[in-house]
Amino acid sequence: MQVSSPGPRVDDLNRVSDVYDFGLVATASSLRRALASGQSKRAPLADIALRSFASTFGSDTQGAISLLRRGIAKAAPDGEDGAYLRDILASLLISTGELDAAKQLLGEPTVAPARHAPAFVAGRAVLEAATGERLRSRALSKSALSSARGMDSPLTLGRVLQRCAVACYYRGDYHDARELALEALHVLDPQAAYPLSSSTHSIAAALARESSQDGTLAAVPLCTDAGTRRPYRPRRPPKACARRLLS
């Protein structure tokens, strides 16, 4: 697997698109450094996006939602910055169960930036799955995966795989959710994409809760350690794979 540079540096977060990628590799310390540096040359909407990630890391999801709504109101309706902010906000709204708000948000006209278009489509697949539109969700997931696999962007592919795994989980397609989550970890671990790896492991925990009585899903191999597949164990995952959000 080709390993690319793990996202933008903390002093290069001048555009919303930079922050969008940085959110996949950020840690609490790198977020603090980013907020403390480069603000004078950072675009206002990029600063809002960055502060929304910091709020999410600090478990202030509603604060992040408020920031993103403010940024969207300031963004050009058909501009890329607004599209990025809507995608980030939609993910938060889905995670908090505000599905009607997410559907309204993603129903607004927008043009997805080409290099992140598969991630936007995968985000919509999650929403469709969460609202019971299974066939539509499957079609969107298939389109997103096909596009992402044809791009030379491990972070985008990892984001798409993770989102499609979530969509599968919402649809009840647990086997596919397991396979996509496993593939996502193979892609994300070399990129040091800790936040996304953490959320991918949360899919594994959810799969464990939905396991059959004989434990079939609870013991699926979702982590890798030195190239060897091992069963996912919610209480003690392999150290090389254990990823969690840092507060």
N, C-alpha and C positions, 0 to 999 in steps of 0.2 A: 504494500500500500504506500502510495506517495504521501509524504508528510509535508504539508506546507506550513508557512509561518502561522502561529496560533493567534490570528486576529490582529487588529490594530494595537499599537502601543498606547500607553496612557497619555502621551503628549501629542498624539495624532488624532484626537477625537474632535475634529472640527466640524464634522457634518453628521447629520442624523444617521446616514448609512454606515458611518464608522462606528457609531454607538450601537447600532443594531447588531453588528457583528461582535463588538466588544462585550455585549451582554452575555454571549455564550462562553466566554473565557474569563469573565471577571471573577475576582475574589473580593472579600471585604476590604483587604488592604489595597488592592489595585484600584478599587472604586474610590477609596479615600484619597489616594494619590492623584487620581484623575480629577476629582472634584477640586483638589487644591492647586492644580496646575492647568495652565492653558485656557482659563476661563475668558481672558481678555480677547483671545482670537477665536473662541468657540462660538458658533452660530447659536442664537438664542434657543431655537428649537432643539438643537443638539444638546444644549445644557438641560433643557426640560427632560429629554429622553434619558440622559445620564442620571439626573436626580430621581427619575421614576424607578430606574434599576436600583439605585441606592435605597429607596424607600421599600422596594420589594425585598431586598436583602435584609432590611431591618424589620421585616414582618409588618410593615405599614402598607398593606395592599390598597386600602382605601385612599391613602395619601398619594400613592402612585397613580391610581385611577383619576384622582382630581387633577394631578399635574398633566396627565396625558390629555384629558378633556380640554384643559386650558390651552395646551399646545395645538391641538387639532383646530380649535376655534381661531387660532392665529395663523394657521397654515393656509396656503393657497389651496382651494378646493380640488384642483386637478394636479397638484404638485407631488413630487416624490416624497418630500418630507412628511406631508400629511398621510400618505399611504403607509409609510413606516410606522408612524405613531398610531394609526388605526389598527395595524396588525398587532402591535405590542399590546394595545388596550384590549383588543378583542380576546387575546389569550388570557388576560387577567379576568375579564368579564366571564368567560367560560369557566375558568377555575373557581370563581365565586358563585357560580350558578345563575348569573344574570344573563340568561340565554336570549331573552327578548331584546335586551339592550345590545347584545353582541350581534344579533341578526339585523337589527336596525343599522348598526354601525357598518357592518360589512355589506349592507345593501346600498350604501351610498356610492355614487359613481367614483371610481378611482382607477388609476393606471399603475399597475404593479411594476416596479423597476425590474428590468430584464434579468439581472443577475440574482435576484431573490424571488422571482416570480413563482418557482416551484414551492417555496416555503409559504407564500401567501395562499396558494391553492390548497396546500396541506392544512393550513389553518382553517380554511373554509370546510375542508373534509371533516375536521374535528367537530365544528359547529353542526354540520348536517347530521353527523352521527349522534351527537348529544341531543338533538331535537327529533330523533326518530327517523330521519330520512336516510335509511341504510343504503339503498341503491345509489342515490346521488352521492353519498359519502364514498362508496366504493369506487365509483367512476372518477371522482376527484382525486382520491388517493392514488389510483392507478396512473392518472395523468401526471401528478406531482412526482411520483417515484420515477417514472420513465424520463421525465425532463431532468430531474436532479442527478440521476445516474449518468446522464450524458454530459454533465458539466464537470469541469476540473475545479471543484470547490468542496473540499471535505466538510467545512462548517455548514454549508448549505445542505449538503446531503445528510449530514447528521441531524440537522434541524428537521428536515423533511421526514427522515426515518422515525424520529421520536414522535413527531406529530401524527404520522400515519399509524404508529403503534397505539397512541392514545385513541385515535379514531376507531381502530380495530377493537380496543377494549370497550369503548362505548357501544359498539355494535354487537358485542358478545362474541367476536371472532378471536377467542383467546389464543388459539394456536398461532394465528398470524401475528397477533400482538407480541407473543413471545419471540417469534423469529425476527420481527422488525426491531424489537428492543435489543436483541442480541447483536444484530448487525449494526445498530446505532452505536452500541458500546465499542465495537471493533473500530468504527470510524472515529468516534469522539475521543477515546482515551489517548491516542497519539497527539491529538490537538490540544490536550489539557483543557478541554471544554467542561470544566467542573460543574457549573450550574445545570447544563443540559444532561450530563451524565447522571447527576443527582436525580433529576426528574425522571430519567429513564429507569433508574432503580426503583422509583416509586411505582412505576408500572409493574415491576416484578412483585413488589409487595402487594399491590392490588390483585395481581394474578394469584398470588398465594392465598389471599382471602377468598377468592372465587374457586379455589381448588376443589376437585372431587374428593369423595371420602377416602379414596385410596391414595390420595396425595400426588396424583399424576402431575398436576400443574404446579404444585408447591415445590417440586423438586426439579423443575426444568432448568437447564443450564443457561443462566443469564449473565454470568460473569466469567471472565477469563483471568487466569493467573499464570504468567510466564508461558502463555500460549496454550495452556491446558484448560479445557472446559471443566467447570465445577458447578455443582448444583447451587442455585440461589437459596440462601438461608436468611430470612428477614432479620433474625436477631444478630447474626454474626457473618456478614458477607465477607468474601475474601478481601484481604487488606489492599491488594493491588487494584481492586475494583471499587472499593468503598468510596463513594463520593457523596458529599452532603453540602447543602448551602451553609455558608459561614455567616454568622450574625455579627 
